[in-house]
């Protein structure tokens, strides 16, 4: 590996860390919109993401990328699939948090790294080092313990994991830039989102956007809370091995888990504790191997 490609991967790491910091704190944000129906909230989230994407495109003068992606059948088909996947992912994640199943949401994103690594190995033909395989084994045992202890909500966790795992694979392989890709996805979802928002507005309770300035501002904040981490994640996906990016995915659910424990005061059972200890040990082993490999490349 060349020094420039190593630097490219470290740049990707920085983008990945930004994504996980925002996603990890997402349950705190969702507290602000707890009374908004999940489907309506996701619709507004998409609606408020579009103007932000368009403004960023205009600022960076990348509008031509969006037009090119819309004209390319293969790219458009891929982004249509990724848009549907991320929409489903958001709905079920919000349902998990709003129904007080924060651990189920956390488990979904603990299963996600394993899904991403399997996809990286099977589809992209990536390879792991010996210590990285050891870390994956530790993590798999931990996730297995957690899954056994959460069978009633396991379906929710699996939907969250599989939808985002395939979403990330598509975004890694599609030949469209991070911001342009997110803009196309949002454009594809905007018409049904407006339809959903209008439908909720016609119901007896009215639109959530009309129930006070504070709630409206919190819903509008969903735009940047969506656009920023998805854009940085797409950049990281293009710059890093998907299996390595997958393992880093353990960071955000660890933050979510800690929030569930200390902020939402969910009860912690022995299986959950054992799972998180194994996953943290696996993370330490994986990061140690990445840093060791970086030192070897620098010396070379």
Buried (B, 14 or more C-beta within 10 A) or exposed (E): EEEEEBEBBEBBBEBBBBBBBBBBBBBEBBBBBEEBBBBBBBBBBBBBBBEBBBEBBEEEEBEEBBEBBBEBEEBBEBBBBBBBBBBBBBBBBBBBBBEEBBBBBBBBBBBBBBBBBBBBBEEEEBEBEEBBEBBBEBBBBBBBBBBEBBEEBBEBBBBBBBBBBBBBBBBBEBEBBBBBBBBBBBBBBBEEBBEBBEEBBEEEEEBBBEBEEEBBEBBBBBBEBBBBBBBBBBBBBBBBBBBBBBBBBBBBBBBBBEBBBEEBEBEEEEBBEBBBEBBBBBBEBBEEBBEEBBEEBEEE
